[in-house]
Each structure stands twice: as C-alpha cells, then as structure tokens.
Amino acid sequence: MAVAVPPGGAGGSGWAWRPVGRDALLARGFHSCTELRGQFYLVGGLLAGGAREPSSDTVAFDPAGGQAVRVGAPGGPRRSHHDAAPVGGRWLCVVGGWDGSRRLATVAALDAERGVWEAWTAAPGNCPPAGLSSHTCTRLSDRELWVAGREGGTRTQRRYGSIYMLRLDPGARTYCYKEEGCHTASRSGHCAALLQTPGPNPGHQLLLFGGCKSAEPEVAGNWSHGKIKAFLLPQGGTTCCPSFNGTACKACEQWTGVPAGAPGTTASLVFCGGALCCAIWWRNSDQS
C-alpha cells in the first residue's frame, strides 16, 4: 500500500509515491478497500492468481502504523468483484459481488462496534438488480448509495447499464433498491468519482471512467447546488479529526458551517499533504 505525496511534500516539483505498508495480508485482487474509523478495511477478493473461490476474510490496515491485521469478526461474506461503503461511522456495508457460484445484490455489514458481520434484509418495495459484479457504489449520503455497473450476465449488458439508488437503514438492518430512469453504457470494472461542477452555483456530478470500449468518461448522475455538500479541511490545526468516531468532528462541523443537527453528517479519512484530515459530507434527500 502506498500514498501519493503532492508537489513540495517530497522535496520535489512532481508527485511521488511513498510506500506506507507491506504485508502478505494485503496481497489480493477484486476486493474492496474502505476507510472506517481511521483504518482501511480490505474485504474478500481473490488471494492468488487463477483463484476461482473468493475469500471471506477481512483485513484492517492502520495507515499511521503501517500494520495490517486480520479481523476476527465471524460470518464474513465470501465475495469478490463487489464494492463497499461506510455507513454511520459504524458499519461497513458490502454490496453485491460474486460468491463463487453466482452474482448477488445483497448487503452484508460489518458492525465495527460489536465486531460481527450481519446479513441485512430487503425492505418492502425492494426492486433489486439481477446480480452485481465489478460495479461501483458511490456514497451520496449516510444512507444512500448510487450503484452503477454490471448487472447480471454478459448477455444482459450488451446495450446499456442500469443505475440504482440503494437506500440503507442501519437501525432496521434493511436495504432497498430503486432503479433510476437513466442508463449508462454497458461497463464493468470501472471507477466512479463524485465531482463538483464549476460555476457560480456549483452542483455535483458522478463520472464513470473506463469499464467499456469508450475512451470518454460518462455522467451517471447530476445534483444541483446544495443537494450534496463536501468540505475538505486544511492540513493541521484543531479542525482535523483525530479519531473519526462520529463525535470527534464537532469542531470540524462548526468550522465548515454544517447546520446544527444536520442528518447523516459523517467524517471520512482523506490524505492531505501526507497528513490525515477530515472531510465532512451531508446530502439533502432529494435529487435534482
């Protein structure tokens, strides 16, 4: 595992990569790597070249100490080609993926407080995809994920790809898919990035990169000004969060102007000039 050091951070004029950890537990492919509570959680994947059966193990990597340890939480999902997202500063939600025999659209969650895996259930009205693999889950709020990419087998992916809103309810341990009216090019193994659009009233758009024959990124979602808000705090000072536990970011929220009592406000880990800083995200429930 390595971190990119920006210009000036490594004493030069260009970007440079600096290794921060090396461990056999990190050697895997088609897994997920998600930040939760200041650690990176690697879930599942294929552990060797030519492997067909996905792993069910979970590894936690501490970027500060450069140490990787296997998480002893029972009931880990056997998955590869999945994606994952943090929820509520407590749960690591694994969405879809290949279990060794079929593609799934289910949600499994690691409860970081209790150290156990939970199989969440579908809520009434759930309209799931046929099965997901090599897709992306982009976090729009603490309970909403934007799911894009391969659904079902290759024959269903020749024309276009569907987009789903996945709503999560940690209290009830449920999830609910809703297919959106827009579609994308058929793609898998791609990357997604939520970017701010320029202008006097900037909004946000979700771009998909790669995963199909097109060399151009594709817009997979648009949100108007104020629907999604993101703030990156400057390096150093009292505004950076030391613990990412959902309660240590009050100073961060005040600094960035997050409304008091804003629902779904969370903290996430980012690298800022080689230091760990805090990013505050919250989102209104409706999309433009």
N, C-alpha and C positions, 0 to 999 in steps of 0.2 A: 504494500500500500504506500502511496506517495502523495505529497501535497505540492501544488504549484505555488511557487513564490513569485509575486509580481515584480515588475521592474523596480530596481532600487532595493528590494528586500534581500537580494542575494549579492549585492555589491556590484551588479552589472546593469546593463541597459535593457536586457531582454528577460523574458520569462525563463524560469528554470525549474526542474523537478527535483525535489528532495525526498528521498525515501524516509518514511516515518515508522515502518514496521515490516518485519519479515517473519512469517510463521507458516508452517505446513497447514495449519487450520484454515488459512486464507486461500489456499490453492483449490479453486473450483470454478466452474463456469455455469452460465444460465441460472444464476442465483439472484437474490435481491440483497441490496445493501442499504440500510435505512438508519438514519440517526434518531435516537430516542434517549433522552436524559443524559446527553453528553457522550454517549457511546454509539458506535456503529454496529448494528446487528446484521449479520450475514445469515440468511435462511436458505437451507436446502441447496439445490443445484446438482450438477454432475461433478463428481470428485476425481474423475480420471478420464483421459481421452478414450473415446469409444464406449464409455459407460452408457447404459440404457436405463438403469434404475436410478431415479433421483434420490438424493439424501433427505433425511428427516432431521438432521442436526441443526442446531443454532449456535452461532459463534458471536461473542461480543468482543469488539475491538475498542480499546481505550486509546484515542489518538494522543492524549497527553503523555501516557506512559509507554506507548508503543507496544502494548501487550494484548494478545488475543487469548481468550479462554472459551471453552465450550460451555454453553448454558445448559444446566441440568434440568430445565423445565420439562416435565413429562408430556407426552401427547403431541409432540411436534409434527406438523404436516409433512408428508413426503411430497416434495414439489420441486419442479424445475420450470423454466420459462414462465415464471409468474412475475408479479410485481407486489410491492408492499408500501404502506404509508403509516406514519404515526398518527394516533388519534388521542386527543385529550391529555397528552403528556403522560399517558399511562399504557396505552395499548399499541401493539404493533400488529397491524392488520395485513394479512397476506391474502391477496385477491387472485383467484383463478390459478391457471398453470396446469402442468402435466404431472400426473401422479404415478406414471409408469404404465398406465393402461388407457387413460382417457384424459381429455381436456375438461377442466372444471370451471365453474363460475361461482364457486362457493367462497366464503370468507372464514378464515381461521385467524384467531387473535391471540397474541402473547400478552398476558397480563403481567406487566413488569413489576407491579407491586406485590403480587402473590406468587410470581414465578411459575405460572402454569399456562398451558395452551388451552384455548376454548374454541369449540366449533360453534360459531354463531348461526342462527337460523334465519330463514327467509321470512320477511314480514308479509302480511296480506297485501295483495296487489303487486307482488314482485313479478317482473317480466324479465327473466334473466337471458343472457346470451346463450347460444348453443353450447358454448365452451370457449375458454380463453387460453391463449398461449402466445408468448412473445409480444404481449400488449404493453401499454403504459397506463398507469393510474396517476393522474395529476391532482394534487390536493388543492381544492378551491376554498374550503373552509374546514373546520374541525369535524364536520360530519358529512362532507360532500367530496366525492372523488369523480373526476372526469376520466372515463375509461375509453381508450381508443386502441384499435389494432385488430389483430387477427381473431376472428370468431369462427369456431367450428373447424372443419377440414379445409383442405386447399380448394376443393371444388366450390365451396361457398364464398371464396374470396377472389374470384376472378374479376368481378365487376367493381365492387366498392367495399368499404368497411363501415360498419355501423359505429355510432358513438352512443355511450350510455352514461347517464348520471347514476352514480351509486351513492345512496344515502345510508348512513350508518347510525345506529342508535346504541351507544355503549351501555346505557342503563338497562335496556331490554335485551341486549346481546343479539340484535337483529340487523339485517341489511335488506335493501330494496333497490332493484334495478329499474330504471326507466329509460327506454330507448328514445334518443333525441331525433328530431326530424332531419337533421343534417347528416351527410355522409362524407367519407374521405376516400382517397384512393386505397385500393387493397394493399395493405402493408403489414409486416411483422418484423420483429427485431429492430424496431426504430427507436428514436429518442423523442421526448416531448419537453418543451420549455415554455413556461408561462412568462411572457414579456410584457413590459409596459409600452403602450403605443405613444408616439410623440404628439405634441400639440398642446394648446392652452388648457385643454381638459383631457388629460391623458386617461385612457382606459387600459384594458389588458387584452391580449390575445394569446391563444395557445397555438404554438407552431409544432408541427411534426417534421422530423428530419429523418431521411433515409427509410429503409424498410420496403422500398418499392423501386421500380425502374426509373422513376422521375428523379432528376437531379435537383429539383426545386423543393424548398420547404413548403408545407401546406398548412393553411389556417384551419384549425379544428375547433375554434370557439372564439367568440368575441364578447367582451363585457365592457359596458360603458363606464364613464368616470364615476368613481365612488363605489362601484359594486365589489371590487376587490382592492384591498389596500395592503401595501407592503412597505416596511421600513427597515433599513439596514443601519444599525447604529455604528458610530465611528469607533475606530480601534482605541482601546484603553479607556480610562475614566471609570466613573461609578455606574455608567449606563450599561456596561457589558455584564451579562448574566453569568455568574459562576456555576450555577447548578442545574438550570433547565428543568426545574421540577414543577413549573406551572405557577409557583407562588413567589419565586425569586425575581420575577420580572416586573414588579410594580414600578420600580424606578424607570425601567425601560418603557413601560406603557405611558407613564407620565411624560417622559422626555419626548416620545413620538406623538403625543396627543391622542392616544387611543381613548375613545369615550369611556367614561366610568361605567362599569357593568356591561361592557360590550360582550355579546355572547360569542363563545367559540374562540376567544383570544388565546393564542398559544405562543410558545417560544420554540425556535428551531436553531440548530447549530449551523454556523457558517464559518468559513475561513476568511479572515480579514487581515491581509498583510502578514500571514503566518500566525495570527492570534485568533483565539476563539471569541467570536462576538455573537450578539443576539439579534435575531430577526423577528419582528412582530408581524403577524398576519391576522386579518379578520376579513370576513366577507358578508355582505348582505345576502339574504336567502334567494333573491330573485335574479335571474339573468336577463341581460338586455336582449 
